[in-house]
Amino acid sequence: VSNLGMYGIDSFSAVINPPQVAILAVGSLKPRAVVLEDGTVAARPTVTLTLACDHRVLYGADGARFLDRVRGLLERPDALLL
């Protein structure tokens, strides 16, 4: 995990260093406009996560599933208790 959010960086691409096969870049947490399910717009805290992975070791689809799981846990942290 590489975090530059504490410096106000919204998003960035982290570099994989051998023997790593993936790295998660975490940007700043800021309120941003989000369209809700009912079509209204509201300010919600959001963060940009970027996953860089070595496709010789980790398939992109597996990386996407990992990011989806992280997103789900961040949106509903109570799921960690299940």
Residue pairs with C-beta under 8 A, 6 or more apart in sequence:
1 23
1 24
1 26
2 12
2 14
2 23
2 24
2 25
2 26
3 25
3 26
4 12
4 25
4 26
4 27
4 28
5 26
5 27
5 28
5 29
5 47
6 28
7 28
8 28
9 27
9 28
10 27
10 28
10 30
10 48
11 25
11 27
11 48
11 50
12 25
12 27
12 50
13 25
13 50
13 52
14 23
14 24
14 25
14 50
14 52
15 23
15 52
16 22
16 23
16 52
16 53
16 54
17 23
20 54
21 53
21 54
21 57
21 58
22 51
22 52
22 53
22 54
22 58
22 63
23 51
23 52
23 53
24 49
24 50
24 51
24 70
25 49
25 50
25 51
25 52
26 47
26 48
26 49
27 47
27 48
27 49
27 50
28 47
28 48
29 45
29 46
29 47
30 45
30 46
30 47
31 43
31 44
31 45
31 46
32 43
32 44
32 45
32 46
33 41
33 42
33 43
34 41
34 42
34 43
34 44
34 46
35 41
36 42
47 74
49 67
49 70
49 71
51 63
51 66
51 67
53 60
53 63
72 79
73 79
73 80
